[in-house]
């Protein structure tokens, strides 16, 4: 297996699985804030890194979402993968900075604010289906920062498939 194959992100993505992962992020980040166990911020960042690298394939939370939780909510609803990977990357940056702030510098207030922001946006994704990272991705495409060919399906709903392939 090549590095490129190893680091592929699924496209399309089951939105129900993505929302399930977001629910897990809410729980883990919320637990971190409640307990002040800052090592959990590093676990959260690792989960984001694994999902950025290969979608749910390498992430225990991602696998749980794809194979256990999402199927409980019925047939897959497919959405483009690139915006979801972008959103996971934003989560990776925020959770990593929170972990480094708390564990490396003792800046727990900074870490708390960052994780609280992460909770809000993950809750929006999980409960309402609003992916702020995906919205930002779309805005960056409209501005020409992200080339349109990065995500043809983002602008053409007819390119989306009806059935998700398991990861």
Residue, then its C-alpha position, 0 to 999 in steps of 0.5 A: x500500500x502506498x502512502x497516498x492510499x494509506x492517507x486517503x479520506x473517503x468521498x463521499x462521507x455518510x453524514x450520519x456517521x460524521x454527526x455521530x463522530x461530532x457527538x463523540x467529540x462533544x462528549x470527550x471535550x465536555x468530559x475534559x472541561x468538566x474533569x480538567x483531565x487535560x491529557x484527554x485533550x491530547x487524546x481528542x487531538x490524536x483522534x482528529x489526526x487519525x480522522x484527517x489521515x484516513x477518515x474513520x478507518x484509523x480512528x476508534x471513534x470513527x469506526x464506532x460511528x460508521x459501524x455501530x452508531x450511524x446504522x442505527x439512524x437508517x440509510x446513509x445520507x452522503x455528503x462530499x468528503x473534502x469539506x468534512x476533512x477540512x472540518x476535521x483538520x480545523x478540529x485537529x488544530x484547535x484540539x492540538x493547541x488546547x492540548x499544548x496550551x494546557x499540558x505544555x504551558x499550564x494555560x488551562x484557561x486558553x485550553x478551556x476556551x478552545x475546547x468550549x468553542x470546539x464543543x459548540x461547533x461539534x454540537x451544532x454538527x451533531x444535533x443540527x447537522x450544521x458543519x461550520x468547517x464545511x461552511x467555511x470550506x464552501x466560502x473558501x471555494x467561493x473566494x477561489x482559495x480552494x480550487x473548485x476541482x477539489x470538490x466537484x460534488x460540493x457544487x453538483x448534488x447529482x454527483x453524490x451516490x445513494x449508498x455509502x460504502x463501508x470503510 
